[in-house]
Amino acid sequence: MNSCVYHIQLCGQVDVEEVNEMSPLFLVREKGDKEMTQFSVRTDQSGLVGLLRHLHGLGFVFLSVNCER
C-alpha cells in the first residue's frame, strides 16, 4: 500500500513530543493554539488507522483527517 502525508487536526492543545514518545510514527506539529492542534505524519493507511486508534484511546477529539499525495 502507498503512503502519503496525512494532516490531522485535534481539538485543544496537544503536546506532539509527548505523543511521539508513545507512538511508532513521527508526528510533525504544523500549527496550533488552545483550541486546535494540527500535525502531519507520513504513513500508509494501516499506520494511520493504528495512529487514530492510539490517539482516540488517549482521549483526543478529531476535527479532521486529510491525505496529501
PDB file of N, H, CA, C and O in Angstrom:
ATOM      1  N   MET A   1       0.842  -1.176   0.000  1.00  0.00           N
ATOM      2  CA  MET A   1       0.000   0.000   0.000  1.00  0.00           C
ATOM      3  C   MET A   1       0.890   1.243   0.000  1.00  0.00           C
ATOM      4  O   MET A   1       1.958   1.251   0.612  1.00  0.00           O
ATOM      5  N   ASN A   2       0.451   2.268  -0.676  1.00  0.00           N
ATOM      6  H   ASN A   2      -0.417   2.261  -1.173  1.00  0.00           H
ATOM      7  CA  ASN A   2       1.225   3.501  -0.781  1.00  0.00           C
ATOM      8  C   ASN A   2       1.041   4.373   0.450  1.00  0.00           C
ATOM      9  O   ASN A   2      -0.014   4.376   1.085  1.00  0.00           O
ATOM     10  N   SER A   3       2.088   5.106   0.765  1.00  0.00           N
ATOM     11  H   SER A   3       2.945   5.104   0.249  1.00  0.00           H
ATOM     12  CA  SER A   3       1.993   6.046   1.876  1.00  0.00           C
ATOM     13  C   SER A   3       1.724   7.440   1.337  1.00  0.00           C
ATOM     14  O   SER A   3       1.985   7.734   0.171  1.00  0.00           O
ATOM     15  N   CYS A   4       1.203   8.284   2.196  1.00  0.00           N
ATOM     16  H   CYS A   4       0.991   8.046   3.143  1.00  0.00           H
ATOM     17  CA  CYS A   4       1.025   9.692   1.867  1.00  0.00           C
ATOM     18  C   CYS A   4       1.170  10.484   3.157  1.00  0.00           C
ATOM     19  O   CYS A   4       1.319   9.911   4.236  1.00  0.00           O
ATOM     20  N   VAL A   5       1.124  11.791   3.040  1.00  0.00           N
ATOM     21  H   VAL A   5       1.003  12.257   2.164  1.00  0.00           H
ATOM     22  CA  VAL A   5       1.202  12.658   4.213  1.00  0.00           C
ATOM     23  C   VAL A   5      -0.225  12.956   4.658  1.00  0.00           C
ATOM     24  O   VAL A   5      -1.035  13.485   3.898  1.00  0.00           O
ATOM     25  N   TYR A   6      -0.509  12.605   5.902  1.00  0.00           N
ATOM     26  H   TYR A   6       0.149  12.175   6.520  1.00  0.00           H
ATOM     27  CA  TYR A   6      -1.821  12.880   6.484  1.00  0.00           C
ATOM     28  C   TYR A   6      -1.709  14.103   7.379  1.00  0.00           C
ATOM     29  O   TYR A   6      -0.785  14.218   8.184  1.00  0.00           O
ATOM     30  N   HIS A   7      -2.667  15.016   7.227  1.00  0.00           N
ATOM     31  H   HIS A   7      -3.418  14.922   6.573  1.00  0.00           H
ATOM     32  CA  HIS A   7      -2.776  16.193   8.088  1.00  0.00           C
ATOM     33  C   HIS A   7      -3.946  15.936   9.030  1.00  0.00           C
ATOM     34  O   HIS A   7      -5.077  15.734   8.589  1.00  0.00           O
ATOM     35  N   ILE A   8      -3.666  15.947  10.317  1.00  0.00           N
ATOM     36  H   ILE A   8      -2.747  16.111  10.675  1.00  0.00           H
ATOM     37  CA  ILE A   8      -4.669  15.604  11.319  1.00  0.00           C
ATOM     38  C   ILE A   8      -4.855  16.785  12.264  1.00  0.00           C
ATOM     39  O   ILE A   8      -3.889  17.310  12.817  1.00  0.00           O
ATOM     40  N   GLN A   9      -6.100  17.191  12.439  1.00  0.00           N
ATOM     41  H   GLN A   9      -6.884  16.764  11.989  1.00  0.00           H
ATOM     42  CA  GLN A   9      -6.421  18.260  13.380  1.00  0.00           C
ATOM     43  C   GLN A   9      -7.139  17.661  14.577  1.00  0.00           C
ATOM     44  O   GLN A   9      -8.092  16.895  14.437  1.00  0.00           O
ATOM     45  N   LEU A  10      -6.657  18.030  15.758  1.00  0.00           N
ATOM     46  H   LEU A  10      -5.883  18.653  15.872  1.00  0.00           H
ATOM     47  CA  LEU A  10      -7.251  17.576  17.007  1.00  0.00           C
ATOM     48  C   LEU A  10      -7.755  18.775  17.791  1.00  0.00           C
ATOM     49  O   LEU A  10      -7.205  19.872  17.690  1.00  0.00           O
ATOM     50  N   CYS A  11      -8.785  18.564  18.560  1.00  0.00           N
ATOM     51  H   CYS A  11      -9.232  17.673  18.643  1.00  0.00           H
ATOM     52  CA  CYS A  11      -9.338  19.615  19.407  1.00  0.00           C
ATOM     53  C   CYS A  11      -8.400  19.864  20.583  1.00  0.00           C
ATOM     54  O   CYS A  11      -7.945  18.922  21.232  1.00  0.00           O
ATOM     55  N   GLY A  12      -8.114  21.125  20.852  1.00  0.00           N
ATOM     56  H   GLY A  12      -8.484  21.890  20.325  1.00  0.00           H
ATOM     57  CA  GLY A  12      -7.308  21.508  22.009  1.00  0.00           C
ATOM     58  C   GLY A  12      -5.816  21.504  21.741  1.00  0.00           C
ATOM     59  O   GLY A  12      -5.362  21.277  20.619  1.00  0.00           O
ATOM     60  N   GLN A  13      -5.068  21.762  22.801  1.00  0.00           N
ATOM     61  H   GLN A  13      -5.436  21.946  23.712  1.00  0.00           H
ATOM     62  CA  GLN A  13      -3.605  21.774  22.728  1.00  0.00           C
ATOM     63  C   GLN A  13      -3.086  20.361  22.919  1.00  0.00           C
ATOM     64  O   GLN A  13      -3.476  19.659  23.852  1.00  0.00           O
ATOM     65  N   VAL A  14      -2.200  19.956  22.018  1.00  0.00           N
ATOM     66  H   VAL A  14      -1.883  20.526  21.260  1.00  0.00           H
ATOM     67  CA  VAL A  14      -1.621  18.620  22.081  1.00  0.00           C
ATOM     68  C   VAL A  14      -0.110  18.759  22.151  1.00  0.00           C
ATOM     69  O   VAL A  14       0.487  19.483  21.354  1.00  0.00           O
ATOM     70  N   ASP A  15       0.504  18.077  23.091  1.00  0.00           N
ATOM     71  H   ASP A  15       0.019  17.489  23.738  1.00  0.00           H
ATOM     72  CA  ASP A  15       1.964  18.034  23.187  1.00  0.00           C
ATOM     73  C   ASP A  15       2.449  16.931  22.247  1.00  0.00           C
ATOM     74  O   ASP A  15       2.486  15.758  22.620  1.00  0.00           O
ATOM     75  N   VAL A  16       2.821  17.316  21.024  1.00  0.00           N
ATOM     76  H   VAL A  16       2.791  18.269  20.720  1.00  0.00           H
ATOM     77  CA  VAL A  16       3.197  16.347  19.995  1.00  0.00           C
ATOM     78  C   VAL A  16       4.433  15.555  20.420  1.00  0.00           C
ATOM     79  O   VAL A  16       4.553  14.376  20.088  1.00  0.00           O
ATOM     80  N   GLU A  17       5.353  16.191  21.152  1.00  0.00           N
ATOM     81  H   GLU A  17       5.256  17.149  21.421  1.00  0.00           H
ATOM     82  CA  GLU A  17       6.546  15.479  21.612  1.00  0.00           C
ATOM     83  C   GLU A  17       6.161  14.340  22.556  1.00  0.00           C
ATOM     84  O   GLU A  17       6.741  13.255  22.501  1.00  0.00           O
ATOM     85  N   GLU A  18       5.193  14.592  23.409  1.00  0.00           N
ATOM     86  H   GLU A  18       4.722  15.473  23.454  1.00  0.00           H
ATOM     87  CA  GLU A  18       4.724  13.560  24.331  1.00  0.00           C
ATOM     88  C   GLU A  18       4.058  12.412  23.568  1.00  0.00           C
ATOM     89  O   GLU A  18       4.272  11.243  23.888  1.00  0.00           O
ATOM     90  N   VAL A  19       3.255  12.751  22.563  1.00  0.00           N
ATOM     91  H   VAL A  19       3.081  13.701  22.303  1.00  0.00           H
ATOM     92  CA  VAL A  19       2.612  11.717  21.746  1.00  0.00           C
ATOM     93  C   VAL A  19       3.675  10.927  20.984  1.00  0.00           C
ATOM     94  O   VAL A  19       3.557   9.708  20.852  1.00  0.00           O
ATOM     95  N   ASN A  20       4.715  11.605  20.478  1.00  0.00           N
ATOM     96  H   ASN A  20       4.811  12.595  20.584  1.00  0.00           H
ATOM     97  CA  ASN A  20       5.786  10.916  19.745  1.00  0.00           C
ATOM     98  C   ASN A  20       6.512   9.901  20.624  1.00  0.00           C
ATOM     99  O   ASN A  20       6.992   8.886  20.118  1.00  0.00           O
ATOM    100  N   GLU A  21       6.599  10.152  21.915  1.00  0.00           N
ATOM    101  H   GLU A  21       6.210  10.977  22.326  1.00  0.00           H
ATOM    102  CA  GLU A  21       7.259   9.212  22.824  1.00  0.00           C
ATOM    103  C   GLU A  21       6.496   7.893  22.917  1.00  0.00           C
ATOM    104  O   GLU A  21       7.095   6.854  23.196  1.00  0.00           O
ATOM    105  N   MET A  22       5.176   7.918  22.686  1.00  0.00           N
ATOM    106  H   MET A  22       4.689   8.762  22.459  1.00  0.00           H
ATOM    107  CA  MET A  22       4.349   6.723  22.814  1.00  0.00           C
ATOM    108  C   MET A  22       3.933   6.144  21.475  1.00  0.00           C
ATOM    109  O   MET A  22       3.235   5.130  21.437  1.00  0.00           O
ATOM    110  N   SER A  23       4.345   6.765  20.366  1.00  0.00           N
ATOM    111  H   SER A  23       4.912   7.588  20.396  1.00  0.00           H
ATOM    112  CA  SER A  23       3.885   6.357  19.042  1.00  0.00           C
ATOM    113  C   SER A  23       5.048   5.831  18.202  1.00  0.00           C
ATOM    114  O   SER A  23       6.154   6.367  18.270  1.00  0.00           O
ATOM    115  N   PRO A  24       4.801   4.780  17.407  1.00  0.00           N
ATOM    116  CA  PRO A  24       5.852   4.304  16.498  1.00  0.00           C
ATOM    117  C   PRO A  24       6.050   5.234  15.299  1.00  0.00           C
ATOM    118  O   PRO A  24       7.056   5.128  14.597  1.00  0.00           O
ATOM    119  N   LEU A  25       5.106   6.140  15.058  1.00  0.00           N
ATOM    120  H   LEU A  25       4.289   6.227  15.628  1.00  0.00           H
ATOM    121  CA  LEU A  25       5.197   7.092  13.953  1.00  0.00           C
ATOM    122  C   LEU A  25       5.691   8.434  14.471  1.00  0.00           C
ATOM    123  O   LEU A  25       5.490   8.768  15.639  1.00  0.00           O
ATOM    124  N   PHE A  26       6.341   9.207  13.596  1.00  0.00           N
ATOM    125  H   PHE A  26       6.504   8.936  12.647  1.00  0.00           H
ATOM    126  CA  PHE A  26       6.854  10.524  13.985  1.00  0.00           C
ATOM    127  C   PHE A  26       5.891  11.596  13.499  1.00  0.00           C
ATOM    128  O   PHE A  26       5.694  11.758  12.294  1.00  0.00           O
ATOM    129  N   LEU A  27       5.293  12.326  14.431  1.00  0.00           N
ATOM    130  H   LEU A  27       5.454  12.194  15.409  1.00  0.00           H
ATOM    131  CA  LEU A  27       4.350  13.392  14.117  1.00  0.00           C
ATOM    132  C   LEU A  27       5.075  14.726  14.073  1.00  0.00           C
ATOM    133  O   LEU A  27       5.953  14.992  14.894  1.00  0.00           O
ATOM    134  N   VAL A  28       4.703  15.566  13.110  1.00  0.00           N
ATOM    135  H   VAL A  28       3.990  15.350  12.444  1.00  0.00           H
ATOM    136  CA  VAL A  28       5.296  16.896  12.963  1.00  0.00           C
ATOM    137  C   VAL A  28       4.203  17.932  13.205  1.00  0.00           C
ATOM    138  O   VAL A  28       3.203  17.981  12.490  1.00  0.00           O
ATOM    139  N   ARG A  29       4.415  18.754  14.223  1.00  0.00           N
ATOM    140  H   ARG A  29       5.228  18.714  14.804  1.00  0.00           H
ATOM    141  CA  ARG A  29       3.439  19.810  14.537  1.00  0.00           C
ATOM    142  C   ARG A  29       3.500  20.877  13.449  1.00  0.00           C
ATOM    143  O   ARG A  29       4.576  21.373  13.114  1.00  0.00           O
ATOM    144  N   GLU A  30       2.333  21.226  12.900  1.00  0.00           N
ATOM    145  H   GLU A  30       1.460  20.823  13.172  1.00  0.00           H
ATOM    146  CA  GLU A  30       2.255  22.253  11.861  1.00  0.00           C
ATOM    147  C   GLU A  30       1.769  23.580  12.414  1.00  0.00           C
ATOM    148  O   GLU A  30       2.321  24.635  12.100  1.00  0.00           O
ATOM    149  N   LYS A  31       0.740  23.521  13.232  1.00  0.00           N
ATOM    150  H   LYS A  31       0.292  22.664  13.486  1.00  0.00           H
ATOM    151  CA  LYS A  31       0.229  24.741  13.858  1.00  0.00           C
ATOM    152  C   LYS A  31      -0.655  24.347  15.021  1.00  0.00           C
ATOM    153  O   LYS A  31      -1.069  23.195  15.149  1.00  0.00           O
ATOM    154  N   GLY A  32      -0.932  25.307  15.852  1.00  0.00           N
ATOM    155  H   GLY A  32      -0.596  26.243  15.748  1.00  0.00           H
ATOM    156  CA  GLY A  32      -1.794  25.016  16.987  1.00  0.00           C
ATOM    157  C   GLY A  32      -2.009  26.216  17.868  1.00  0.00           C
ATOM    158  O   GLY A  32      -1.208  27.150  17.893  1.00  0.00           O
ATOM    159  N   ASP A  33      -3.092  26.174  18.582  1.00  0.00           N
ATOM    160  H   ASP A  33      -3.743  25.415  18.562  1.00  0.00           H
ATOM    161  CA  ASP A  33      -3.415  27.164  19.599  1.00  0.00           C
ATOM    162  C   ASP A  33      -4.198  26.438  20.684  1.00  0.00           C
ATOM    163  O   ASP A  33      -4.210  25.207  20.701  1.00  0.00           O
ATOM    164  N   LYS A  34      -4.844  27.153  21.578  1.00  0.00           N
ATOM    165  H   LYS A  34      -4.834  28.152  21.564  1.00  0.00           H
ATOM    166  CA  LYS A  34      -5.519  26.466  22.678  1.00  0.00           C
ATOM    167  C   LYS A  34      -6.775  25.729  22.220  1.00  0.00           C
ATOM    168  O   LYS A  34      -7.294  24.895  22.961  1.00  0.00           O
ATOM    169  N   GLU A  35      -7.276  26.016  21.019  1.00  0.00           N
ATOM    170  H   GLU A  35      -6.854  26.694  20.417  1.00  0.00           H
ATOM    171  CA  GLU A  35      -8.492  25.367  20.536  1.00  0.00           C
ATOM    172  C   GLU A  35      -8.231  24.211  19.580  1.00  0.00           C
ATOM    173  O   GLU A  35      -9.072  23.321  19.462  1.00  0.00           O
ATOM    174  N   MET A  36      -7.065  24.198  18.877  1.00  0.00           N
ATOM    175  H   MET A  36      -6.382  24.921  18.973  1.00  0.00           H
ATOM    176  CA  MET A  36      -6.817  23.211  17.841  1.00  0.00           C
ATOM    177  C   MET A  36      -5.325  22.989  17.655  1.00  0.00           C
ATOM    178  O   MET A  36      -4.538  23.933  17.725  1.00  0.00           O
ATOM    179  N   THR A  37      -4.934  21.733  17.417  1.00  0.00           N
ATOM    180  H   THR A  37      -5.574  20.966  17.360  1.00  0.00           H
ATOM    181  CA  THR A  37      -3.560  21.389  17.067  1.00  0.00           C
ATOM    182  C   THR A  37      -3.585  20.616  15.765  1.00  0.00           C
ATOM    183  O   THR A  37      -4.357  19.669  15.615  1.00  0.00           O
ATOM    184  N   GLN A  38      -2.734  21.019  14.811  1.00  0.00           N
ATOM    185  H   GLN A  38      -2.107  21.788  14.933  1.00  0.00           H
ATOM    186  CA  GLN A  38      -2.629  20.299  13.547  1.00  0.00           C
ATOM    187  C   GLN A  38      -1.226  19.744  13.417  1.00  0.00           C
ATOM    188  O   GLN A  38      -0.245  20.441  13.674  1.00  0.00           O
ATOM    189  N   PHE A  39      -1.136  18.485  13.018  1.00  0.00           N
ATOM    190  H   PHE A  39      -1.933  17.918  12.810  1.00  0.00           H
ATOM    191  CA  PHE A  39       0.160  17.876  12.773  1.00  0.00           C
ATOM    192  C   PHE A  39       0.081  17.028  11.529  1.00  0.00           C
ATOM    193  O   PHE A  39      -1.009  16.755  11.025  1.00  0.00           O
ATOM    194  N   SER A  40       1.230  16.607  11.027  1.00  0.00           N
ATOM    195  H   SER A  40       2.115  16.828  11.436  1.00  0.00           H
ATOM    196  CA  SER A  40       1.285  15.747   9.849  1.00  0.00           C
ATOM    197  C   SER A  40       2.126  14.525  10.164  1.00  0.00           C
ATOM    198  O   SER A  40       2.970  14.534  11.060  1.00  0.00           O
ATOM    199  N   VAL A  41       1.870  13.471   9.398  1.00  0.00           N
ATOM    200  H   VAL A  41       1.184  13.464   8.670  1.00  0.00           H
ATOM    201  CA  VAL A  41       2.599  12.225   9.543  1.00  0.00           C
ATOM    202  C   VAL A  41       2.601  11.524   8.183  1.00  0.00           C
ATOM    203  O   VAL A  41       1.586  11.518   7.487  1.00  0.00           O
ATOM    204  N   ARG A  42       3.725  10.940   7.808  1.00  0.00           N
ATOM    205  H   ARG A  42       4.550  10.945   8.373  1.00  0.00           H
ATOM    206  CA  ARG A  42       3.789  10.146   6.581  1.00  0.00           C
ATOM    207  C   ARG A  42       3.672   8.687   6.969  1.00  0.00           C
ATOM    208  O   ARG A  42       4.479   8.162   7.736  1.00  0.00           O
ATOM    209  N   THR A  43       2.640   8.035   6.419  1.00  0.00           N
ATOM    210  H   THR A  43       1.985   8.462   5.796  1.00  0.00           H
ATOM    211  CA  THR A  43       2.415   6.621   6.702  1.00  0.00           C
ATOM    212  C   THR A  43       1.472   6.048   5.654  1.00  0.00           C
ATOM    213  O   THR A  43       0.947   6.775   4.811  1.00  0.00           O
ATOM    214  N   ASP A  44       1.265   4.745   5.714  1.00  0.00           N
ATOM    215  H   ASP A  44       1.692   4.154   6.399  1.00  0.00           H
ATOM    216  CA  ASP A  44       0.259   4.130   4.858  1.00  0.00           C
ATOM    217  C   ASP A  44      -1.063   4.077   5.623  1.00  0.00           C
ATOM    218  O   ASP A  44      -1.144   4.508   6.773  1.00  0.00           O
ATOM    219  N   GLN A  45      -2.090   3.544   4.972  1.00  0.00           N
ATOM    220  H   GLN A  45      -2.023   3.194   4.038  1.00  0.00           H
ATOM    221  CA  GLN A  45      -3.414   3.586   5.577  1.00  0.00           C
ATOM    222  C   GLN A  45      -3.496   2.750   6.857  1.00  0.00           C
ATOM    223  O   GLN A  45      -4.176   3.141   7.805  1.00  0.00           O
ATOM    224  N   SER A  46      -2.819   1.618   6.892  1.00  0.00           N
ATOM    225  H   SER A  46      -2.266   1.300   6.122  1.00  0.00           H
ATOM    226  CA  SER A  46      -2.874   0.801   8.108  1.00  0.00           C
ATOM    227  C   SER A  46      -2.168   1.503   9.267  1.00  0.00           C
ATOM    228  O   SER A  46      -2.604   1.390  10.413  1.00  0.00           O
ATOM    229  N   GLY A  47      -1.085   2.225   8.984  1.00  0.00           N
ATOM    230  H   GLY A  47      -0.730   2.317   8.054  1.00  0.00           H
ATOM    231  CA  GLY A  47      -0.417   3.008  10.021  1.00  0.00           C
ATOM    232  C   GLY A  47      -1.300   4.123  10.533  1.00  0.00           C
ATOM    233  O   GLY A  47      -1.307   4.427  11.726  1.00  0.00           O
ATOM    234  N   LEU A  48      -2.052   4.738   9.618  1.00  0.00           N
ATOM    235  H   LEU A  48      -2.046   4.491   8.649  1.00  0.00           H
ATOM    236  CA  LEU A  48      -2.977   5.803  10.011  1.00  0.00           C
ATOM    237  C   LEU A  48      -4.053   5.263  10.944  1.00  0.00           C
ATOM    238  O   LEU A  48      -4.364   5.883  11.961  1.00  0.00           O
ATOM    239  N   VAL A  49      -4.620   4.113  10.600  1.00  0.00           N
ATOM    240  H   VAL A  49      -4.367   3.610   9.774  1.00  0.00           H
ATOM    241  CA  VAL A  49      -5.666   3.529  11.440  1.00  0.00           C
ATOM    242  C   VAL A  49      -5.125   3.248  12.839  1.00  0.00           C
ATOM    243  O   VAL A  49      -5.796   3.534  13.830  1.00  0.00           O
ATOM    244  N   GLY A  50      -3.922   2.691  12.926  1.00  0.00           N
ATOM    245  H   GLY A  50      -3.377   2.459  12.120  1.00  0.00           H
ATOM    246  CA  GLY A  50      -3.320   2.447  14.234  1.00  0.00           C
ATOM    247  C   GLY A  50      -3.101   3.725  15.014  1.00  0.00           C
ATOM    248  O   GLY A  50      -3.355   3.774  16.218  1.00  0.00           O
ATOM    249  N   LEU A  51      -2.626   4.770  14.330  1.00  0.00           N
ATOM    250  H   LEU A  51      -2.420   4.731  13.352  1.00  0.00           H
ATOM    251  CA  LEU A  51      -2.402   6.056  14.999  1.00  0.00           C
ATOM    252  C   LEU A  51      -3.715   6.652  15.487  1.00  0.00           C
ATOM    253  O   LEU A  51      -3.790   7.149  16.611  1.00  0.00           O
ATOM    254  N   LEU A  52      -4.752   6.608  14.650  1.00  0.00           N
ATOM    255  H   LEU A  52      -4.691   6.205  13.737  1.00  0.00           H
ATOM    256  CA  LEU A  52      -6.046   7.159  15.048  1.00  0.00           C
ATOM    257  C   LEU A  52      -6.605   6.413  16.260  1.00  0.00           C
ATOM    258  O   LEU A  52      -7.164   7.030  17.166  1.00  0.00           O
ATOM    259  N   ARG A  53      -6.458   5.108  16.276  1.00  0.00           N
ATOM    260  H   ARG A  53      -6.004   4.607  15.539  1.00  0.00           H
ATOM    261  CA  ARG A  53      -6.924   4.333  17.440  1.00  0.00           C
ATOM    262  C   ARG A  53      -6.135   4.707  18.695  1.00  0.00           C
ATOM    263  O   ARG A  53      -6.693   4.827  19.785  1.00  0.00           O
ATOM    264  N   HIS A  54      -4.833   4.887  18.518  1.00  0.00           N
ATOM    265  H   HIS A  54      -4.380   4.790  17.632  1.00  0.00           H
ATOM    266  CA  HIS A  54      -3.976   5.272  19.645  1.00  0.00           C
ATOM    267  C   HIS A  54      -4.400   6.632  20.205  1.00  0.00           C
ATOM    268  O   HIS A  54      -4.569   6.788  21.414  1.00  0.00           O
ATOM    269  N   LEU A  55      -4.569   7.613  19.317  1.00  0.00           N
ATOM    270  H   LEU A  55      -4.431   7.487  18.334  1.00  0.00           H
ATOM    271  CA  LEU A  55      -4.952   8.956  19.748  1.00  0.00           C
ATOM    272  C   LEU A  55      -6.344   8.950  20.379  1.00  0.00           C
ATOM    273  O   LEU A  55      -6.575   9.625  21.382  1.00  0.00           O
ATOM    274  N   HIS A  56      -7.260   8.199  19.801  1.00  0.00           N
ATOM    275  H   HIS A  56      -7.072   7.650  18.986  1.00  0.00           H
ATOM    276  CA  HIS A  56      -8.604   8.108  20.356  1.00  0.00           C
ATOM    277  C   HIS A  56      -8.559   7.484  21.748  1.00  0.00           C
ATOM    278  O   HIS A  56      -9.278   7.917  22.648  1.00  0.00           O
ATOM    279  N   GLY A  57      -7.726   6.482  21.924  1.00  0.00           N
ATOM    280  H   GLY A  57      -7.142   6.130  21.193  1.00  0.00           H
ATOM    281  CA  GLY A  57      -7.576   5.843  23.219  1.00  0.00           C
ATOM    282  C   GLY A  57      -7.025   6.781  24.283  1.00  0.00           C
ATOM    283  O   GLY A  57      -7.285   6.606  25.474  1.00  0.00           O
ATOM    284  N   LEU A  58      -6.257   7.784  23.841  1.00  0.00           N
ATOM    285  H   LEU A  58      -6.046   7.926  22.874  1.00  0.00           H
ATOM    286  CA  LEU A  58      -5.725   8.782  24.766  1.00  0.00           C
ATOM    287  C   LEU A  58      -6.746   9.881  25.071  1.00  0.00           C
ATOM    288  O   LEU A  58      -6.488  10.761  25.893  1.00  0.00           O
ATOM    289  N   GLY A  59      -7.911   9.829  24.404  1.00  0.00           N
ATOM    290  H   GLY A  59      -8.121   9.115  23.736  1.00  0.00           H
ATOM    291  CA  GLY A  59      -8.981  10.777  24.693  1.00  0.00           C
ATOM    292  C   GLY A  59      -9.035  11.999  23.797  1.00  0.00           C
ATOM    293  O   GLY A  59      -9.788  12.931  24.081  1.00  0.00           O
ATOM    294  N   PHE A  60      -8.255  12.022  22.721  1.00  0.00           N
ATOM    295  H   PHE A  60      -7.643  11.266  22.491  1.00  0.00           H
ATOM    296  CA  PHE A  60      -8.277  13.186  21.830  1.00  0.00           C
ATOM    297  C   PHE A  60      -9.529  13.183  20.960  1.00  0.00           C
ATOM    298  O   PHE A  60     -10.042  12.124  20.598  1.00  0.00           O
ATOM    299  N   VAL A  61     -10.019  14.383  20.627  1.00  0.00           N
ATOM    300  H   VAL A  61      -9.602  15.243  20.921  1.00  0.00           H
ATOM    301  CA  VAL A  61     -11.181  14.567  19.765  1.00  0.00           C
ATOM    302  C   VAL A  61     -10.676  15.035  18.402  1.00  0.00           C
ATOM    303  O   VAL A  61      -9.944  16.021  18.314  1.00  0.00           O
ATOM    304  N   PHE A  62     -11.069  14.326  17.335  1.00  0.00           N
ATOM    305  H   PHE A  62     -11.664  13.525  17.407  1.00  0.00           H
ATOM    306  CA  PHE A  62     -10.627  14.636  15.979  1.00  0.00           C
ATOM    307  C   PHE A  62     -11.509  15.698  15.346  1.00  0.00           C
ATOM    308  O   PHE A  62     -12.734  15.663  15.465  1.00  0.00           O
ATOM    309  N   LEU A  63     -10.866  16.645  14.669  1.00  0.00           N
ATOM    310  H   LEU A  63      -9.871  16.674  14.573  1.00  0.00           H
ATOM    311  CA  LEU A  63     -11.584  17.656  13.898  1.00  0.00           C
ATOM    312  C   LEU A  63     -11.546  17.328  12.422  1.00  0.00           C
ATOM    313  O   LEU A  63     -12.543  17.511  11.723  1.00  0.00           O
ATOM    314  N   SER A  64     -10.390  16.837  11.925  1.00  0.00           N
ATOM    315  H   SER A  64      -9.580  16.688  12.494  1.00  0.00           H
ATOM    316  CA  SER A  64     -10.289  16.452  10.519  1.00  0.00           C
ATOM    317  C   SER A  64      -9.065  15.584  10.293  1.00  0.00           C
ATOM    318  O   SER A  64      -8.092  15.628  11.045  1.00  0.00           O
ATOM    319  N   VAL A  65      -9.147  14.784   9.221  1.00  0.00           N
ATOM    320  H   VAL A  65      -9.938  14.748   8.610  1.00  0.00           H
ATOM    321  CA  VAL A  65      -8.030  13.972   8.747  1.00  0.00           C
ATOM    322  C   VAL A  65      -8.032  14.074   7.225  1.00  0.00           C
ATOM    323  O   VAL A  65      -9.024  13.727   6.582  1.00  0.00           O
ATOM    324  N   ASN A  66      -6.927  14.548   6.643  1.00  0.00           N
ATOM    325  H   ASN A  66      -6.122  14.829   7.165  1.00  0.00           H
ATOM    326  CA  ASN A  66      -6.817  14.722   5.195  1.00  0.00           C
ATOM    327  C   ASN A  66      -5.539  14.099   4.672  1.00  0.00           C
ATOM    328  O   ASN A  66      -4.508  14.109   5.346  1.00  0.00           O
ATOM    329  N   CYS A  67      -5.612  13.557   3.463  1.00  0.00           N
ATOM    330  H   CYS A  67      -6.449  13.549   2.916  1.00  0.00           H
ATOM    331  CA  CYS A  67      -4.443  12.942   2.820  1.00  0.00           C
ATOM    332  C   CYS A  67      -3.910  13.857   1.715  1.00  0.00           C
ATOM    333  O   CYS A  67      -4.677  14.366   0.897  1.00  0.00           O
ATOM    334  N   GLU A  68      -2.619  14.057   1.699  1.00  0.00           N
ATOM    335  H   GLU A  68      -1.996  13.643   2.363  1.00  0.00           H
ATOM    336  CA  GLU A  68      -1.943  14.839   0.656  1.00  0.00           C
ATOM    337  C   GLU A  68      -1.015  13.876  -0.081  1.00  0.00           C
ATOM    338  O   GLU A  68      -0.030  13.410   0.491  1.00  0.00           O
ATOM    339  N   ARG A  69      -1.309  13.583  -1.305  1.00  0.00           N
ATOM    340  H   ARG A  69      -2.110  13.962  -1.769  1.00  0.00           H
ATOM    341  CA  ARG A  69      -0.499  12.640  -2.092  1.00  0.00           C
ATOM    342  C   ARG A  69       0.620  13.329  -2.781  1.00  0.00           C
ATOM    343  O   ARG A  69       1.400  12.687  -3.485  1.00  0.00           O
TER     344      ARG A  69
END
